[in-house]
């Protein structure tokens, strides 16, 4: 199970920057000042990118800790935290 956690940690590490890149790439493609749909409005893309960038960064941090093995031994109760 620990090797699966580490493998998924590497997946999350790679997935975070790909999500950010995909959002910025989509924004560049769809922003059109002459467009009449909401998808063409740059404000919508700024909001979407602003919300999902911290989520993707958190995903990368979680992946880093999983890849390094910090989640190999998890406590079973709160008494084990001390």
mmCIF file of the N, C-alpha and C atoms, coordinates in Angstrom:
data_MODEL
# 
_entry.id   MODEL 
# 
loop_
_atom_site.group_PDB 
_atom_site.id 
_atom_site.type_symbol 
_atom_site.label_atom_id 
_atom_site.label_alt_id 
_atom_site.label_comp_id 
_atom_site.label_asym_id 
_atom_site.label_entity_id 
_atom_site.label_seq_id 
_atom_site.pdbx_PDB_ins_code 
_atom_site.Cartn_x 
_atom_site.Cartn_y 
_atom_site.Cartn_z 
_atom_site.occupancy 
_atom_site.B_iso_or_equiv 
_atom_site.pdbx_formal_charge 
_atom_site.auth_seq_id 
_atom_site.auth_comp_id 
_atom_site.auth_asym_id 
_atom_site.auth_atom_id 
_atom_site.pdbx_PDB_model_num 
ATOM 1   N N  . UNK A 1 1  ? 0.815   -1.189 0.000   1.00 0.00 ? 1  UNK A N  1 
ATOM 2   C CA . UNK A 1 1  ? 0.000   0.000  0.000   1.00 0.00 ? 1  UNK A CA 1 
ATOM 3   C C  . UNK A 1 1  ? 0.863   1.260  0.000   1.00 0.00 ? 1  UNK A C  1 
ATOM 4   N N  . UNK A 1 2  ? 2.005   1.197  0.697   1.00 0.00 ? 2  UNK A N  1 
ATOM 5   C CA . UNK A 1 2  ? 2.875   2.369  0.731   1.00 0.00 ? 2  UNK A CA 1 
ATOM 6   C C  . UNK A 1 2  ? 3.443   2.701  -0.640  1.00 0.00 ? 2  UNK A C  1 
ATOM 7   N N  . UNK A 1 3  ? 3.736   1.680  -1.432  1.00 0.00 ? 3  UNK A N  1 
ATOM 8   C CA . UNK A 1 3  ? 4.243   1.955  -2.781  1.00 0.00 ? 3  UNK A CA 1 
ATOM 9   C C  . UNK A 1 3  ? 3.166   2.577  -3.656  1.00 0.00 ? 3  UNK A C  1 
ATOM 10  N N  . UNK A 1 4  ? 1.919   2.196  -3.412  1.00 0.00 ? 4  UNK A N  1 
ATOM 11  C CA . UNK A 1 4  ? 0.806   2.804  -4.152  1.00 0.00 ? 4  UNK A CA 1 
ATOM 12  C C  . UNK A 1 4  ? 0.643   4.273  -3.763  1.00 0.00 ? 4  UNK A C  1 
ATOM 13  N N  . UNK A 1 5  ? 0.799   4.572  -2.478  1.00 0.00 ? 5  UNK A N  1 
ATOM 14  C CA . UNK A 1 5  ? 0.739   5.963  -2.020  1.00 0.00 ? 5  UNK A CA 1 
ATOM 15  C C  . UNK A 1 5  ? 1.846   6.794  -2.674  1.00 0.00 ? 5  UNK A C  1 
ATOM 16  N N  . UNK A 1 6  ? 3.034   6.226  -2.737  1.00 0.00 ? 6  UNK A N  1 
ATOM 17  C CA . UNK A 1 6  ? 4.159   6.951  -3.345  1.00 0.00 ? 6  UNK A CA 1 
ATOM 18  C C  . UNK A 1 6  ? 3.955   7.145  -4.848  1.00 0.00 ? 6  UNK A C  1 
ATOM 19  N N  . UNK A 1 7  ? 3.399   6.132  -5.513  1.00 0.00 ? 7  UNK A N  1 
ATOM 20  C CA . UNK A 1 7  ? 3.146   6.249  -6.954  1.00 0.00 ? 7  UNK A CA 1 
ATOM 21  C C  . UNK A 1 7  ? 2.104   7.325  -7.228  1.00 0.00 ? 7  UNK A C  1 
ATOM 22  N N  . UNK A 1 8  ? 1.045   7.349  -6.427  1.00 0.00 ? 8  UNK A N  1 
ATOM 23  C CA . UNK A 1 8  ? 0.044   8.390  -6.610  1.00 0.00 ? 8  UNK A CA 1 
ATOM 24  C C  . UNK A 1 8  ? 0.596   9.766  -6.229  1.00 0.00 ? 8  UNK A C  1 
ATOM 25  N N  . UNK A 1 9  ? 1.536   9.811  -5.292  1.00 0.00 ? 9  UNK A N  1 
ATOM 26  C CA . UNK A 1 9  ? 2.187   11.076 -4.973  1.00 0.00 ? 9  UNK A CA 1 
ATOM 27  C C  . UNK A 1 9  ? 2.906   11.642 -6.182  1.00 0.00 ? 9  UNK A C  1 
ATOM 28  N N  . UNK A 1 10 ? 3.573   10.786 -6.922  1.00 0.00 ? 10 UNK A N  1 
ATOM 29  C CA . UNK A 1 10 ? 4.238   11.233 -8.148  1.00 0.00 ? 10 UNK A CA 1 
ATOM 30  C C  . UNK A 1 10 ? 3.216   11.678 -9.190  1.00 0.00 ? 10 UNK A C  1 
ATOM 31  N N  . UNK A 1 11 ? 2.096   10.994 -9.249  1.00 0.00 ? 11 UNK A N  1 
ATOM 32  C CA . UNK A 1 11 ? 1.026   11.389 -10.182 1.00 0.00 ? 11 UNK A CA 1 
ATOM 33  C C  . UNK A 1 11 ? 0.505   12.777 -9.825  1.00 0.00 ? 11 UNK A C  1 
ATOM 34  N N  . UNK A 1 12 ? 0.277   13.040 -8.534  1.00 0.00 ? 12 UNK A N  1 
ATOM 35  C CA . UNK A 1 12 ? -0.226  14.362 -8.126  1.00 0.00 ? 12 UNK A CA 1 
ATOM 36  C C  . UNK A 1 12 ? 0.819   15.441 -8.380  1.00 0.00 ? 12 UNK A C  1 
ATOM 37  N N  . UNK A 1 13 ? 2.096   15.093 -8.198  1.00 0.00 ? 13 UNK A N  1 
ATOM 38  C CA . UNK A 1 13 ? 3.160   16.069 -8.480  1.00 0.00 ? 13 UNK A CA 1 
ATOM 39  C C  . UNK A 1 13 ? 3.160   16.485 -9.948  1.00 0.00 ? 13 UNK A C  1 
ATOM 40  N N  . UNK A 1 14 ? 2.915   15.548 -10.823 1.00 0.00 ? 14 UNK A N  1 
ATOM 41  C CA . UNK A 1 14 ? 2.907   15.839 -12.265 1.00 0.00 ? 14 UNK A CA 1 
ATOM 42  C C  . UNK A 1 14 ? 1.594   16.497 -12.676 1.00 0.00 ? 14 UNK A C  1 
ATOM 43  N N  . UNK A 1 15 ? 0.498   16.093 -12.050 1.00 0.00 ? 15 UNK A N  1 
ATOM 44  C CA . UNK A 1 15 ? -0.819  16.579 -12.443 1.00 0.00 ? 15 UNK A CA 1 
ATOM 45  C C  . UNK A 1 15 ? -1.033  18.057 -12.103 1.00 0.00 ? 15 UNK A C  1 
ATOM 46  N N  . UNK A 1 16 ? -0.459  18.529 -11.010 1.00 0.00 ? 16 UNK A N  1 
ATOM 47  C CA . UNK A 1 16 ? -0.638  19.922 -10.596 1.00 0.00 ? 16 UNK A CA 1 
ATOM 48  C C  . UNK A 1 16 ? -0.211  20.931 -11.649 1.00 0.00 ? 16 UNK A C  1 
ATOM 49  N N  . UNK A 1 17 ? 1.038   20.898 -12.126 1.00 0.00 ? 17 UNK A N  1 
ATOM 50  C CA . UNK A 1 17 ? 1.445   21.854 -13.161 1.00 0.00 ? 17 UNK A CA 1 
ATOM 51  C C  . UNK A 1 17 ? 0.696   21.659 -14.473 1.00 0.00 ? 17 UNK A C  1 
ATOM 52  N N  . UNK A 1 18 ? 0.310   20.422 -14.789 1.00 0.00 ? 18 UNK A N  1 
ATOM 53  C CA . UNK A 1 18 ? -0.442  20.184 -16.021 1.00 0.00 ? 18 UNK A CA 1 
ATOM 54  C C  . UNK A 1 18 ? -1.818  20.848 -15.980 1.00 0.00 ? 18 UNK A C  1 
ATOM 55  N N  . UNK A 1 19 ? -2.448  20.829 -14.810 1.00 0.00 ? 19 UNK A N  1 
ATOM 56  C CA . UNK A 1 19 ? -3.747  21.487 -14.666 1.00 0.00 ? 19 UNK A CA 1 
ATOM 57  C C  . UNK A 1 19 ? -3.608  22.991 -14.855 1.00 0.00 ? 19 UNK A C  1 
ATOM 58  N N  . UNK A 1 20 ? -2.596  23.576 -14.227 1.00 0.00 ? 20 UNK A N  1 
ATOM 59  C CA . UNK A 1 20 ? -2.380  25.020 -14.364 1.00 0.00 ? 20 UNK A CA 1 
ATOM 60  C C  . UNK A 1 20 ? -2.077  25.373 -15.819 1.00 0.00 ? 20 UNK A C  1 
ATOM 61  N N  . UNK A 1 21 ? -1.218  24.598 -16.461 1.00 0.00 ? 21 UNK A N  1 
ATOM 62  C CA . UNK A 1 21 ? -0.889  24.838 -17.864 1.00 0.00 ? 21 UNK A CA 1 
ATOM 63  C C  . UNK A 1 21 ? -2.135  24.700 -18.744 1.00 0.00 ? 21 UNK A C  1 
ATOM 64  N N  . UNK A 1 22 ? -2.941  23.685 -18.487 1.00 0.00 ? 22 UNK A N  1 
ATOM 65  C CA . UNK A 1 22 ? -4.155  23.482 -19.277 1.00 0.00 ? 22 UNK A CA 1 
ATOM 66  C C  . UNK A 1 22 ? -5.137  24.629 -19.139 1.00 0.00 ? 22 UNK A C  1 
ATOM 67  N N  . UNK A 1 23 ? -5.284  25.152 -17.932 1.00 0.00 ? 23 UNK A N  1 
ATOM 68  C CA . UNK A 1 23 ? -6.185  26.278 -17.725 1.00 0.00 ? 23 UNK A CA 1 
ATOM 69  C C  . UNK A 1 23 ? -5.693  27.539 -18.434 1.00 0.00 ? 23 UNK A C  1 
ATOM 70  N N  . UNK A 1 24 ? -4.408  27.819 -18.321 1.00 0.00 ? 24 UNK A N  1 
ATOM 71  C CA . UNK A 1 24 ? -3.861  29.012 -18.980 1.00 0.00 ? 24 UNK A CA 1 
ATOM 72  C C  . UNK A 1 24 ? -3.936  28.862 -20.498 1.00 0.00 ? 24 UNK A C  1 
ATOM 73  N N  . UNK A 1 25 ? -3.654  27.670 -21.003 1.00 0.00 ? 25 UNK A N  1 
ATOM 74  C CA . UNK A 1 25 ? -3.740  27.421 -22.435 1.00 0.00 ? 25 UNK A CA 1 
ATOM 75  C C  . UNK A 1 25 ? -5.177  27.589 -22.940 1.00 0.00 ? 25 UNK A C  1 
ATOM 76  N N  . UNK A 1 26 ? -6.146  27.058 -22.193 1.00 0.00 ? 26 UNK A N  1 
ATOM 77  C CA . UNK A 1 26 ? -7.547  27.209 -22.584 1.00 0.00 ? 26 UNK A CA 1 
ATOM 78  C C  . UNK A 1 26 ? -7.969  28.677 -22.540 1.00 0.00 ? 26 UNK A C  1 
ATOM 79  N N  . UNK A 1 27 ? -7.480  29.407 -21.549 1.00 0.00 ? 27 UNK A N  1 
ATOM 80  C CA . UNK A 1 27 ? -7.817  30.829 -21.462 1.00 0.00 ? 27 UNK A CA 1 
ATOM 81  C C  . UNK A 1 27 ? -7.277  31.580 -22.664 1.00 0.00 ? 27 UNK A C  1 
ATOM 82  N N  . UNK A 1 28 ? -6.062  31.268 -23.075 1.00 0.00 ? 28 UNK A N  1 
ATOM 83  C CA . UNK A 1 28 ? -5.475  31.935 -24.241 1.00 0.00 ? 28 UNK A CA 1 
ATOM 84  C C  . UNK A 1 28 ? -6.275  31.618 -25.497 1.00 0.00 ? 28 UNK A C  1 
ATOM 85  N N  . UNK A 1 29 ? -6.737  30.394 -25.609 1.00 0.00 ? 29 UNK A N  1 
ATOM 86  C CA . UNK A 1 29 ? -7.505  30.003 -26.800 1.00 0.00 ? 29 UNK A CA 1 
ATOM 87  C C  . UNK A 1 29 ? -8.892  30.628 -26.832 1.00 0.00 ? 29 UNK A C  1 
ATOM 88  N N  . UNK A 1 30 ? -9.577  30.699 -25.681 1.00 0.00 ? 30 UNK A N  1 
ATOM 89  C CA . UNK A 1 30 ? -10.980 31.084 -25.678 1.00 0.00 ? 30 UNK A CA 1 
ATOM 90  C C  . UNK A 1 30 ? -11.242 32.564 -25.444 1.00 0.00 ? 30 UNK A C  1 
ATOM 91  N N  . UNK A 1 31 ? -10.280 33.312 -24.912 1.00 0.00 ? 31 UNK A N  1 
ATOM 92  C CA . UNK A 1 31 ? -10.523 34.740 -24.688 1.00 0.00 ? 31 UNK A CA 1 
ATOM 93  C C  . UNK A 1 31 ? -10.583 35.441 -26.036 1.00 0.00 ? 31 UNK A C  1 
ATOM 94  N N  . UNK A 1 32 ? -11.705 36.074 -26.274 1.00 0.00 ? 32 UNK A N  1 
ATOM 95  C CA . UNK A 1 32 ? -11.931 36.798 -27.526 1.00 0.00 ? 32 UNK A CA 1 
ATOM 96  C C  . UNK A 1 32 ? -12.760 38.042 -27.210 1.00 0.00 ? 32 UNK A C  1 
ATOM 97  N N  . UNK A 1 33 ? -12.198 39.225 -27.402 1.00 0.00 ? 33 UNK A N  1 
ATOM 98  C CA . UNK A 1 33 ? -12.954 40.434 -27.061 1.00 0.00 ? 33 UNK A CA 1 
ATOM 99  C C  . UNK A 1 33 ? -14.222 40.604 -27.904 1.00 0.00 ? 33 UNK A C  1 
ATOM 100 N N  . UNK A 1 34 ? -14.271 40.008 -29.075 1.00 0.00 ? 34 UNK A N  1 
ATOM 101 C CA . UNK A 1 34 ? -15.447 40.138 -29.923 1.00 0.00 ? 34 UNK A CA 1 
ATOM 102 C C  . UNK A 1 34 ? -16.476 39.038 -29.665 1.00 0.00 ? 34 UNK A C  1 
ATOM 103 N N  . UNK A 1 35 ? -16.134 38.062 -28.849 1.00 0.00 ? 35 UNK A N  1 
ATOM 104 C CA . UNK A 1 35 ? -17.045 36.964 -28.554 1.00 0.00 ? 35 UNK A CA 1 
ATOM 105 C C  . UNK A 1 35 ? -18.178 37.405 -27.645 1.00 0.00 ? 35 UNK A C  1 
ATOM 106 N N  . UNK A 1 36 ? -19.314 36.766 -27.780 1.00 0.00 ? 36 UNK A N  1 
ATOM 107 C CA . UNK A 1 36 ? -20.485 37.156 -27.008 1.00 0.00 ? 36 UNK A CA 1 
ATOM 108 C C  . UNK A 1 36 ? -20.833 36.146 -25.907 1.00 0.00 ? 36 UNK A C  1 
ATOM 109 N N  . UNK A 1 37 ? -20.136 35.026 -25.851 1.00 0.00 ? 37 UNK A N  1 
ATOM 110 C CA . UNK A 1 37 ? -20.412 34.023 -24.819 1.00 0.00 ? 37 UNK A CA 1 
ATOM 111 C C  . UNK A 1 37 ? -19.582 34.313 -23.574 1.00 0.00 ? 37 UNK A C  1 
ATOM 112 N N  . UNK A 1 38 ? -19.994 33.719 -22.449 1.00 0.00 ? 38 UNK A N  1 
ATOM 113 C CA . UNK A 1 38 ? -19.267 33.920 -21.188 1.00 0.00 ? 38 UNK A CA 1 
ATOM 114 C C  . UNK A 1 38 ? -17.856 33.341 -21.241 1.00 0.00 ? 38 UNK A C  1 
ATOM 115 N N  . UNK A 1 39 ? -17.654 32.306 -22.044 1.00 0.00 ? 39 UNK A N  1 
ATOM 116 C CA . UNK A 1 39 ? -16.340 31.664 -22.123 1.00 0.00 ? 39 UNK A CA 1 
ATOM 117 C C  . UNK A 1 39 ? -15.302 32.592 -22.770 1.00 0.00 ? 39 UNK A C  1 
ATOM 118 N N  . UNK A 1 40 ? -15.753 33.603 -23.487 1.00 0.00 ? 40 UNK A N  1 
ATOM 119 C CA . UNK A 1 40 ? -14.850 34.537 -24.149 1.00 0.00 ? 40 UNK A CA 1 
ATOM 120 C C  . UNK A 1 40 ? -14.448 35.707 -23.259 1.00 0.00 ? 40 UNK A C  1 
ATOM 121 N N  . UNK A 1 41 ? -15.035 35.822 -22.093 1.00 0.00 ? 41 UNK A N  1 
ATOM 122 C CA . UNK A 1 41 ? -14.782 36.929 -21.186 1.00 0.00 ? 41 UNK A CA 1 
ATOM 123 C C  . UNK A 1 41 ? -13.511 36.644 -20.367 1.00 0.00 ? 41 UNK A C  1 
ATOM 124 N N  . UNK A 1 42 ? -12.538 37.551 -20.373 1.00 0.00 ? 42 UNK A N  1 
ATOM 125 C CA . UNK A 1 42 ? -11.306 37.301 -19.609 1.00 0.00 ? 42 UNK A CA 1 
ATOM 126 C C  . UNK A 1 42 ? -11.520 37.290 -18.092 1.00 0.00 ? 42 UNK A C  1 
ATOM 127 N N  . UNK A 1 43 ? -12.537 37.980 -17.596 1.00 0.00 ? 43 UNK A N  1 
ATOM 128 C CA . UNK A 1 43 ? -12.780 38.011 -16.155 1.00 0.00 ? 43 UNK A CA 1 
ATOM 129 C C  . UNK A 1 43 ? -13.117 36.616 -15.637 1.00 0.00 ? 43 UNK A C  1 
ATOM 130 N N  . UNK A 1 44 ? -13.903 35.882 -16.412 1.00 0.00 ? 44 UNK A N  1 
ATOM 131 C CA . UNK A 1 44 ? -14.255 34.520 -16.022 1.00 0.00 ? 44 UNK A CA 1 
ATOM 132 C C  . UNK A 1 44 ? -13.002 33.661 -15.910 1.00 0.00 ? 44 UNK A C  1 
ATOM 133 N N  . UNK A 1 45 ? -12.099 33.789 -16.855 1.00 0.00 ? 45 UNK A N  1 
ATOM 134 C CA . UNK A 1 45 ? -10.866 32.985 -16.838 1.00 0.00 ? 45 UNK A CA 1 
ATOM 135 C C  . UNK A 1 45 ? -9.952  33.389 -15.692 1.00 0.00 ? 45 UNK A C  1 
ATOM 136 N N  . UNK A 1 46 ? -9.909  34.667 -15.358 1.00 0.00 ? 46 UNK A N  1 
ATOM 137 C CA . UNK A 1 46 ? -9.095  35.111 -14.217 1.00 0.00 ? 46 UNK A CA 1 
ATOM 138 C C  . UNK A 1 46 ? -9.628  34.495 -12.932 1.00 0.00 ? 46 UNK A C  1 
ATOM 139 N N  . UNK A 1 47 ? -10.951 34.451 -12.794 1.00 0.00 ? 47 UNK A N  1 
ATOM 140 C CA . UNK A 1 47 ? -11.550 33.852 -11.604 1.00 0.00 ? 47 UNK A CA 1 
ATOM 141 C C  . UNK A 1 47 ? -11.263 32.353 -11.552 1.00 0.00 ? 47 UNK A C  1 
ATOM 142 N N  . UNK A 1 48 ? -11.442 31.664 -12.676 1.00 0.00 ? 48 UNK A N  1 
ATOM 143 C CA . UNK A 1 48 ? -11.209 30.216 -12.710 1.00 0.00 ? 48 UNK A CA 1 
ATOM 144 C C  . UNK A 1 48 ? -9.756  29.890 -12.388 1.00 0.00 ? 48 UNK A C  1 
ATOM 145 N N  . UNK A 1 49 ? -8.833  30.595 -13.022 1.00 0.00 ? 49 UNK A N  1 
ATOM 146 C CA . UNK A 1 49 ? -7.415  30.339 -12.778 1.00 0.00 ? 49 UNK A CA 1 
ATOM 147 C C  . UNK A 1 49 ? -7.040  30.712 -11.346 1.00 0.00 ? 49 UNK A C  1 
ATOM 148 N N  . UNK A 1 50 ? -7.610  31.805 -10.845 1.00 0.00 ? 50 UNK A N  1 
ATOM 149 C CA . UNK A 1 50 ? -7.334  32.226 -9.466  1.00 0.00 ? 50 UNK A CA 1 
ATOM 150 C C  . UNK A 1 50 ? -7.817  31.243 -8.423  1.00 0.00 ? 50 UNK A C  1 
ATOM 151 N N  . UNK A 1 51 ? -8.904  30.536 -8.722  1.00 0.00 ? 51 UNK A N  1 
ATOM 152 C CA . UNK A 1 51 ? -9.426  29.550 -7.771  1.00 0.00 ? 51 UNK A CA 1 
ATOM 153 C C  . UNK A 1 51 ? -8.658  28.238 -7.865  1.00 0.00 ? 51 UNK A C  1 
ATOM 154 N N  . UNK A 1 52 ? -8.373  27.776 -9.082  1.00 0.00 ? 52 UNK A N  1 
ATOM 155 C CA . UNK A 1 52 ? -7.783  26.452 -9.239  1.00 0.00 ? 52 UNK A CA 1 
ATOM 156 C C  . UNK A 1 52 ? -6.264  26.413 -9.085  1.00 0.00 ? 52 UNK A C  1 
ATOM 157 N N  . UNK A 1 53 ? -5.584  27.543 -9.155  1.00 0.00 ? 53 UNK A N  1 
ATOM 158 C CA . UNK A 1 53 ? -4.134  27.535 -8.952  1.00 0.00 ? 53 UNK A CA 1 
ATOM 159 C C  . UNK A 1 53 ? -3.741  27.134 -7.532  1.00 0.00 ? 53 UNK A C  1 
ATOM 160 N N  . UNK A 1 54 ? -4.363  27.695 -6.481  1.00 0.00 ? 54 UNK A N  1 
ATOM 161 C CA . UNK A 1 54 ? -4.006  27.217 -5.132  1.00 0.00 ? 54 UNK A CA 1 
ATOM 162 C C  . UNK A 1 54 ? -4.382  25.753 -4.899  1.00 0.00 ? 54 UNK A C  1 
ATOM 163 N N  . UNK A 1 55 ? -5.476  25.304 -5.528  1.00 0.00 ? 55 UNK A N  1 
ATOM 164 C CA . UNK A 1 55 ? -5.854  23.897 -5.402  1.00 0.00 ? 55 UNK A CA 1 
ATOM 165 C C  . UNK A 1 55 ? -4.779  23.014 -6.033  1.00 0.00 ? 55 UNK A C  1 
ATOM 166 N N  . UNK A 1 56 ? -4.295  23.408 -7.207  1.00 0.00 ? 56 UNK A N  1 
ATOM 167 C CA . UNK A 1 56 ? -3.248  22.630 -7.879  1.00 0.00 ? 56 UNK A CA 1 
ATOM 168 C C  . UNK A 1 56 ? -1.943  22.669 -7.090  1.00 0.00 ? 56 UNK A C  1 
ATOM 169 N N  . UNK A 1 57 ? -1.631  23.791 -6.473  1.00 0.00 ? 57 UNK A N  1 
ATOM 170 C CA . UNK A 1 57 ? -0.424  23.878 -5.652  1.00 0.00 ? 57 UNK A CA 1 
ATOM 171 C C  . UNK A 1 57 ? -0.558  22.970 -4.434  1.00 0.00 ? 57 UNK A C  1 
ATOM 172 N N  . UNK A 1 58 ? -1.733  22.944 -3.807  1.00 0.00 ? 58 UNK A N  1 
ATOM 173 C CA . UNK A 1 58 ? -1.972  22.037 -2.693  1.00 0.00 ? 58 UNK A CA 1 
ATOM 174 C C  . UNK A 1 58 ? -1.866  20.582 -3.116  1.00 0.00 ? 58 UNK A C  1 
ATOM 175 N N  . UNK A 1 59 ? -2.326  20.286 -4.319  1.00 0.00 ? 59 UNK A N  1 
ATOM 176 C CA . UNK A 1 59 ? -2.202  18.937 -4.866  1.00 0.00 ? 59 UNK A CA 1 
ATOM 177 C C  . UNK A 1 59 ? -0.736  18.556 -5.021  1.00 0.00 ? 59 UNK A C  1 
ATOM 178 N N  . UNK A 1 60 ? 0.080   19.495 -5.477  1.00 0.00 ? 60 UNK A N  1 
ATOM 179 C CA . UNK A 1 60 ? 1.508   19.217 -5.628  1.00 0.00 ? 60 UNK A CA 1 
ATOM 180 C C  . UNK A 1 60 ? 2.186   19.030 -4.263  1.00 0.00 ? 60 UNK A C  1 
ATOM 181 N N  . UNK A 1 61 ? 1.799   19.824 -3.280  1.00 0.00 ? 61 UNK A N  1 
ATOM 182 C CA . UNK A 1 61 ? 2.374   19.672 -1.937  1.00 0.00 ? 61 UNK A CA 1 
ATOM 183 C C  . UNK A 1 61 ? 1.995   18.311 -1.353  1.00 0.00 ? 61 UNK A C  1 
ATOM 184 N N  . UNK A 1 62 ? 0.726   17.934 -1.495  1.00 0.00 ? 62 UNK A N  1 
ATOM 185 C CA . UNK A 1 62 ? 0.278   16.623 -1.032  1.00 0.00 ? 62 UNK A CA 1 
ATOM 186 C C  . UNK A 1 62 ? 1.055   15.517 -1.745  1.00 0.00 ? 62 UNK A C  1 
ATOM 187 N N  . UNK A 1 63 ? 1.262   15.655 -3.040  1.00 0.00 ? 63 UNK A N  1 
ATOM 188 C CA . UNK A 1 63 ? 2.016   14.671 -3.806  1.00 0.00 ? 63 UNK A CA 1 
ATOM 189 C C  . UNK A 1 63 ? 3.462   14.584 -3.360  1.00 0.00 ? 63 UNK A C  1 
ATOM 190 N N  . UNK A 1 64 ? 4.058   15.721 -3.043  1.00 0.00 ? 64 UNK A N  1 
ATOM 191 C CA . UNK A 1 64 ? 5.452   15.735 -2.582  1.00 0.00 ? 64 UNK A CA 1 
ATOM 192 C C  . UNK A 1 64 ? 5.599   14.947 -1.279  1.00 0.00 ? 64 UNK A C  1 
ATOM 193 N N  . UNK A 1 65 ? 4.691   15.210 -0.324  1.00 0.00 ? 65 UNK A N  1 
ATOM 194 C CA . UNK A 1 65 ? 4.762   14.492 0.946   1.00 0.00 ? 65 UNK A CA 1 
ATOM 195 C C  . UNK A 1 65 ? 4.478   13.009 0.765   1.00 0.00 ? 65 UNK A C  1 
ATOM 196 N N  . UNK A 1 66 ? 3.543   12.671 -0.107  1.00 0.00 ? 66 UNK A N  1 
ATOM 197 C CA . UNK A 1 66 ? 3.250   11.254 -0.355  1.00 0.00 ? 66 UNK A CA 1 
ATOM 198 C C  . UNK A 1 66 ? 4.432   10.572 -1.023  1.00 0.00 ? 66 UNK A C  1 
ATOM 199 N N  . UNK A 1 67 ? 5.068   11.259 -1.954  1.00 0.00 ? 67 UNK A N  1 
ATOM 200 C CA . UNK A 1 67 ? 6.208   10.679 -2.661  1.00 0.00 ? 67 UNK A CA 1 
ATOM 201 C C  . UNK A 1 67 ? 7.406   10.490 -1.735  1.00 0.00 ? 67 UNK A C  1 
ATOM 202 N N  . UNK A 1 68 ? 7.571   11.402 -0.792  1.00 0.00 ? 68 UNK A N  1 
ATOM 203 C CA . UNK A 1 68 ? 8.682   11.305 0.158   1.00 0.00 ? 68 UNK A CA 1 
ATOM 204 C C  . UNK A 1 68 ? 8.422   10.281 1.262   1.00 0.00 ? 68 UNK A C  1 
ATOM 205 N N  . UNK A 1 69 ? 7.187   9.783  1.387   1.00 0.00 ? 69 UNK A N  1 
ATOM 206 C CA . UNK A 1 69 ? 6.902   8.740  2.361   1.00 0.00 ? 69 UNK A CA 1 
ATOM 207 C C  . UNK A 1 69 ? 6.391   9.234  3.693   1.00 0.00 ? 69 UNK A C  1 
ATOM 208 N N  . UNK A 1 70 ? 5.938   10.460 3.776   1.00 0.00 ? 70 UNK A N  1 
ATOM 209 C CA . UNK A 1 70 ? 5.437   10.969 5.047   1.00 0.00 ? 70 UNK A CA 1 
ATOM 210 C C  . UNK A 1 70 ? 4.109   10.336 5.453   1.00 0.00 ? 70 UNK A C  1 
ATOM 211 N N  . UNK A 1 71 ? 3.410   9.704  4.531   1.00 0.00 ? 71 UNK A N  1 
ATOM 212 C CA . UNK A 1 71 ? 2.138   9.061  4.835   1.00 0.00 ? 71 UNK A CA 1 
ATOM 213 C C  . UNK A 1 71 ? 2.274   7.544  4.948   1.00 0.00 ? 71 UNK A C  1 
ATOM 214 N N  . UNK A 1 72 ? 3.483   7.045  5.084   1.00 0.00 ? 72 UNK A N  1 
ATOM 215 C CA . UNK A 1 72 ? 3.679   5.598  5.184   1.00 0.00 ? 72 UNK A CA 1 
ATOM 216 C C  . UNK A 1 72 ? 3.092   5.025  6.476   1.00 0.00 ? 72 UNK A C  1 
ATOM 217 N N  . UNK A 1 73 ? 3.231   5.742  7.563   1.00 0.00 ? 73 UNK A N  1 
ATOM 218 C CA . UNK A 1 73 ? 2.652   5.283  8.829   1.00 0.00 ? 73 UNK A CA 1 
ATOM 219 C C  . UNK A 1 73 ? 1.683   6.340  9.327   1.00 0.00 ? 73 UNK A C  1 
ATOM 220 N N  . UNK A 1 74 ? 0.412   6.029  9.280   1.00 0.00 ? 74 UNK A N  1 
ATOM 221 C CA . UNK A 1 74 ? -0.617  6.944  9.745   1.00 0.00 ? 74 UNK A CA 1 
ATOM 222 C C  . UNK A 1 74 ? -1.097  6.501  11.125  1.00 0.00 ? 74 UNK A C  1 
ATOM 223 N N  . UNK A 1 75 ? -1.403  7.460  12.022  1.00 0.00 ? 75 UNK A N  1 
ATOM 224 C CA . UNK A 1 75 ? -1.876  7.079  13.356  1.00 0.00 ? 75 UNK A CA 1 
ATOM 225 C C  . UNK A 1 75 ? -3.295  6.503  13.300  1.00 0.00 ? 75 UNK A C  1 
ATOM 226 N N  . UNK A 1 76 ? -3.570  5.571  14.191  1.00 0.00 ? 76 UNK A N  1 
ATOM 227 C CA . UNK A 1 76 ? -4.897  4.960  14.261  1.00 0.00 ? 76 UNK A CA 1 
ATOM 228 C C  . UNK A 1 76 ? -5.827  5.710  15.204  1.00 0.00 ? 76 UNK A C  1 
ATOM 229 N N  . UNK A 1 77 ? -5.249  6.457  16.134  1.00 0.00 ? 77 UNK A N  1 
ATOM 230 C CA . UNK A 1 77 ? -6.064  7.249  17.058  1.00 0.00 ? 77 UNK A CA 1 
ATOM 231 C C  . UNK A 1 77 ? -5.326  8.535  17.369  1.00 0.00 ? 77 UNK A C  1 
ATOM 232 N N  . UNK A 1 78 ? -6.043  9.460  17.984  1.00 0.00 ? 78 UNK A N  1 
ATOM 233 C CA . UNK A 1 78 ? -5.418  10.743 18.318  1.00 0.00 ? 78 UNK A CA 1 
ATOM 234 C C  . UNK A 1 78 ? -4.394  10.603 19.447  1.00 0.00 ? 78 UNK A C  1 
ATOM 235 N N  . UNK A 1 79 ? -4.452  9.530  20.211  1.00 0.00 ? 79 UNK A N  1 
ATOM 236 C CA . UNK A 1 79 ? -3.467  9.306  21.272  1.00 0.00 ? 79 UNK A CA 1 
ATOM 237 C C  . UNK A 1 79 ? -2.078  9.053  20.708  1.00 0.00 ? 79 UNK A C  1 
ATOM 238 N N  . UNK A 1 80 ? -1.993  8.541  19.489  1.00 0.00 ? 80 UNK A N  1 
ATOM 239 C CA . UNK A 1 80 ? -0.701  8.277  18.861  1.00 0.00 ? 80 UNK A CA 1 
ATOM 240 C C  . UNK A 1 80 ? -0.034  9.531  18.295  1.00 0.00 ? 80 UNK A C  1 
ATOM 241 N N  . UNK A 1 81 ? -0.731  10.639 18.292  1.00 0.00 ? 81 UNK A N  1 
ATOM 242 C CA . UNK A 1 81 ? -0.157  11.871 17.745  1.00 0.00 ? 81 UNK A CA 1 
ATOM 243 C C  . UNK A 1 81 ? 0.864   12.502 18.671  1.00 0.00 ? 81 UNK A C  1 
ATOM 244 N N  . UNK A 1 82 ? 0.774   12.262 19.945  1.00 0.00 ? 82 UNK A N  1 
ATOM 245 C CA . UNK A 1 82 ? 1.710   12.868 20.901  1.00 0.00 ? 82 UNK A CA 1 
ATOM 246 C C  . UNK A 1 82 ? 3.001   12.195 20.956  1.00 0.00 ? 82 UNK A C  1 
# 
